[in-house]
Amino acid sequence: MASDHIVTSYDEELTELKSKVSEMGGLAEAQLENALEAMQRRDTEIASRTIEADFRVDNLEQEIDQFVVQLLALRQPMASDLREIIVALKISSDLERIADYATNVAKRTMTLAHSPQVRPAHAIPRMARLALTMINDVLDSYADRDTQKAIAVWHRDEELDEMYTSLFRELLTYMMEDARSISSCTHLLFIAKNIERVGDHATNIAEYVYYLVEGKPLLQSRPKGGENEYERLDLPKSQA
């Protein structure tokens, strides 16, 4: 896209924008990875560091916002350049939310670390690995402009939804069997929901990559795992 420009500085600006988005993606991915490691190890020190590091992603999102406004004002982009800039803005918003979910997981880990272990917790690392793979792959698809990899991520969200639904049922059953586990299981439910939402945002990014490369939206209905009204967990704004 950038190679056709007469003004070299414009090419450099678009390259810088792409670099900023990739940097933000790396930070968001690291935030989630650290939060999940803290949860698995019940390590409050790692959880605390993860919470404290959230500002780095927020700051980078603000940088991207300002950079986009500058590009729109000075370059008045058209066609593929405009897609490039708008998609970068949208992706940065999704990455900021992913980092927020990582922070939420870390905060709940701070409480869970002082509570007895509950059996259903073993299923969360599998969800986490899938979510991390989706983020990694969709960021690669953005860097490489690879629509096939983006579509593969898009389809994988269904598997993550199904894993969440299964874990939701397991946790409810466990709480009914042992009332002492209700507090810990509630925290795990929110952690699982945060991970499921990470998958939704990775799927958003996959759709943006497709639009960026193809110049048209991905019109298929988004695949979703089986879920009924009873199984939906509505989160307050700080968790959603």
C-alpha positions as CSV (number, residue, x, y, z in Angstrom):
1,M,0.0,0.0,0.0
2,A,2.6,2.6,1.1
3,S,5.1,1.9,-1.7
4,D,3.0,3.8,-4.3
5,H,3.3,7.2,-2.5
6,I,5.3,10.0,-4.0
7,V,5.9,11.6,-0.5
8,T,8.4,9.3,1.3
9,S,7.4,10.7,4.7
10,Y,3.9,9.4,4.2
11,D,5.2,5.9,3.6
12,E,7.2,6.3,6.8
13,E,4.2,7.5,8.8
14,L,2.0,4.5,7.7
15,T,4.9,2.1,8.5
16,E,5.2,3.8,11.9
17,L,1.5,3.4,12.5
18,K,1.7,-0.3,11.7
19,S,4.7,-0.6,14.0
20,K,2.8,1.1,16.9
21,V,-0.1,-1.3,16.5
22,S,2.2,-4.3,16.5
23,E,4.0,-3.0,19.6
24,M,0.7,-2.6,21.3
25,G,-0.4,-6.1,20.3
26,G,2.8,-7.5,21.8
27,L,2.2,-5.6,25.1
28,A,-1.4,-6.8,25.3
29,E,-0.4,-10.4,24.6
30,A,2.3,-10.2,27.3
31,Q,-0.2,-8.8,29.7
32,L,-2.6,-11.7,29.2
33,E,0.2,-14.3,29.3
34,N,1.5,-12.9,32.6
35,A,-2.0,-12.7,34.1
36,L,-2.7,-16.3,33.2
37,E,0.7,-17.4,34.6
38,A,-0.1,-15.6,37.8
39,M,-3.5,-17.4,38.1
40,Q,-2.0,-20.9,37.4
41,R,0.8,-20.4,39.9
42,R,-1.4,-18.4,42.4
43,D,1.4,-15.9,42.3
44,T,0.3,-12.5,43.7
45,E,3.6,-10.8,42.7
46,I,3.2,-11.6,39.0
47,A,-0.5,-10.5,39.3
48,S,0.5,-7.2,40.9
49,R,3.1,-6.5,38.2
50,T,0.5,-7.2,35.5
51,I,-2.0,-4.8,37.1
52,E,0.7,-2.1,37.4
53,A,1.8,-2.5,33.7
54,D,-1.6,-1.9,32.3
55,F,-0.9,1.8,31.9
56,R,1.7,1.0,29.1
57,V,-1.1,-0.3,26.8
58,D,-3.4,2.6,27.6
59,N,-0.6,5.1,26.8
60,L,0.2,3.4,23.5
61,E,-3.5,3.5,22.6
62,Q,-3.6,7.3,23.2
63,E,-0.4,7.7,21.0
64,I,-2.1,5.8,18.2
65,D,-5.3,7.9,18.5
66,Q,-3.3,11.1,18.3
67,F,-1.2,9.7,15.4
68,V,-4.4,8.7,13.5
69,V,-5.9,12.2,14.0
70,Q,-2.7,13.7,12.6
71,L,-2.6,11.5,9.6
72,L,-6.3,12.1,8.8
73,A,-5.8,15.9,9.1
74,L,-2.6,16.2,7.2
75,R,-2.7,13.5,4.5
76,Q,-6.5,13.2,3.8
77,P,-6.1,9.5,2.9
78,M,-8.2,7.7,0.3
79,A,-9.0,4.1,-0.5
80,S,-6.5,1.6,0.9
81,D,-4.6,4.2,2.9
82,L,-7.8,5.2,4.7
83,R,-8.6,1.5,5.4
84,E,-5.1,1.1,6.8
85,I,-5.5,4.0,9.2
86,I,-9.1,3.3,10.3
87,V,-8.3,-0.4,10.9
88,A,-5.2,0.5,13.0
89,L,-7.5,2.6,15.2
90,K,-10.1,-0.1,15.5
91,I,-7.4,-2.8,16.3
92,S,-5.8,-0.6,19.0
93,S,-9.2,-0.3,20.7
94,D,-9.6,-4.1,20.8
95,L,-6.1,-4.5,22.1
96,E,-6.8,-2.1,24.9
97,R,-9.8,-4.2,25.9
98,I,-7.7,-7.4,25.8
99,A,-5.2,-5.8,28.2
100,D,-8.1,-4.7,30.4
101,Y,-9.3,-8.3,30.6
102,A,-5.8,-9.4,31.5
103,T,-5.8,-6.8,34.3
104,N,-9.2,-8.2,35.5
105,V,-7.8,-11.7,35.6
106,A,-4.8,-10.5,37.6
107,K,-7.0,-8.7,40.1
108,R,-9.2,-11.8,40.7
109,T,-6.0,-13.8,41.0
110,M,-5.0,-11.6,44.0
111,T,-8.1,-12.8,45.8
112,L,-8.0,-16.5,44.6
113,A,-4.4,-16.9,45.7
114,H,-5.6,-16.8,49.3
115,S,-8.5,-19.2,48.8
116,P,-8.6,-23.0,48.6
117,Q,-8.2,-24.5,45.1
118,V,-11.3,-25.8,43.5
119,R,-11.4,-28.6,41.0
120,P,-12.9,-26.8,37.9
121,A,-9.9,-24.5,37.8
122,H,-8.0,-27.1,35.8
123,A,-10.1,-26.3,32.7
124,I,-9.1,-22.6,32.5
125,P,-5.5,-23.0,31.4
126,R,-6.8,-24.9,28.3
127,M,-9.1,-22.0,27.5
128,A,-6.2,-19.6,28.1
129,R,-3.9,-21.4,25.7
130,L,-6.4,-21.2,23.0
131,A,-7.1,-17.5,23.6
132,L,-3.3,-16.7,23.6
133,T,-2.9,-18.7,20.3
134,M,-5.7,-16.7,18.7
135,I,-4.1,-13.4,19.7
136,N,-0.7,-14.5,18.5
137,D,-2.1,-15.7,15.2
138,V,-4.3,-12.7,14.5
139,L,-1.4,-10.3,15.2
140,D,0.7,-12.3,12.8
141,S,-2.1,-12.0,10.2
142,Y,-2.1,-8.3,10.6
143,A,1.6,-8.0,10.3
144,D,1.7,-10.3,7.2
145,R,-1.6,-9.2,5.7
146,D,-2.6,-12.9,5.8
147,T,-6.4,-13.3,5.4
148,Q,-6.2,-17.1,5.6
149,K,-4.7,-16.9,9.0
150,A,-7.2,-14.3,10.1
151,I,-10.1,-16.4,8.9
152,A,-8.7,-19.4,10.8
153,V,-8.7,-17.3,14.0
154,W,-12.2,-16.2,13.2
155,H,-13.4,-19.8,13.1
156,R,-11.6,-20.8,16.3
157,D,-13.7,-18.5,18.4
158,E,-16.5,-21.1,18.3
159,E,-14.3,-23.6,20.1
160,L,-13.5,-21.1,22.8
161,D,-17.2,-20.3,23.3
162,E,-17.9,-24.0,23.7
163,M,-15.1,-24.4,26.2
164,Y,-16.5,-21.5,28.2
165,T,-20.1,-22.9,28.1
166,S,-18.8,-26.3,29.3
167,L,-16.8,-24.7,32.2
168,F,-19.7,-22.5,33.2
169,R,-21.9,-25.6,33.7
170,E,-19.1,-27.4,35.6
171,L,-18.6,-24.4,37.9
172,L,-22.3,-24.1,38.6
173,T,-22.5,-27.8,39.4
174,Y,-19.6,-27.5,41.7
175,M,-21.1,-24.6,43.6
176,M,-24.4,-26.5,44.1
177,E,-22.5,-29.5,45.4
178,D,-20.3,-27.5,47.8
179,A,-21.5,-24.1,49.1
180,R,-18.0,-23.3,50.4
181,S,-16.7,-23.1,46.9
182,I,-19.1,-20.4,45.8
183,S,-16.7,-17.4,46.3
184,S,-13.8,-19.1,44.5
185,C,-16.0,-20.4,41.7
186,T,-17.5,-17.0,41.1
187,H,-14.1,-15.5,40.6
188,L,-13.3,-18.3,38.2
189,L,-16.5,-17.7,36.3
190,F,-15.4,-14.1,35.8
191,I,-11.9,-15.1,34.8
192,A,-13.3,-17.6,32.2
193,K,-15.7,-14.9,30.9
194,N,-12.8,-12.5,30.5
195,I,-10.9,-15.1,28.5
196,E,-13.9,-15.8,26.3
197,R,-14.2,-12.0,25.7
198,V,-10.5,-12.0,24.7
199,G,-11.5,-14.4,21.9
200,D,-14.2,-12.1,20.8
201,H,-11.8,-9.2,20.4
202,A,-9.3,-11.4,18.6
203,T,-12.2,-12.3,16.2
204,N,-12.9,-8.6,15.7
205,I,-9.3,-8.0,14.7
206,A,-9.5,-11.0,12.3
207,E,-12.4,-9.3,10.6
208,Y,-10.5,-6.0,10.4
209,V,-7.6,-7.7,8.8
210,Y,-9.9,-9.3,6.2
211,Y,-11.4,-5.9,5.5
212,L,-8.0,-4.2,5.3
213,V,-6.7,-6.7,2.7
214,E,-9.8,-7.4,0.7
215,G,-11.4,-4.0,0.8
216,K,-14.8,-5.5,1.9
217,P,-16.2,-6.9,5.1
218,L,-16.4,-10.5,6.0
219,L,-20.1,-11.1,5.5
220,Q,-20.5,-14.6,6.9
221,S,-22.3,-14.9,10.2
222,R,-19.8,-15.1,13.1
223,P,-19.5,-18.7,14.4
224,K,-20.6,-19.1,18.0
225,G,-20.5,-22.0,20.4
226,G,-23.7,-23.3,21.9
227,E,-25.1,-21.0,24.6
228,N,-28.4,-20.4,26.1
229,E,-29.9,-17.5,28.2
230,Y,-29.1,-19.2,31.5
231,E,-25.5,-19.7,30.6
232,R,-24.8,-16.1,29.6
233,L,-22.8,-14.2,32.2
234,D,-23.4,-10.4,31.9
235,L,-20.5,-8.4,33.2
236,P,-20.5,-5.0,34.7
237,K,-18.7,-2.3,32.7
238,S,-15.4,-2.8,34.5
239,Q,-15.5,-6.5,33.5
240,A,-17.1,-6.4,30.0
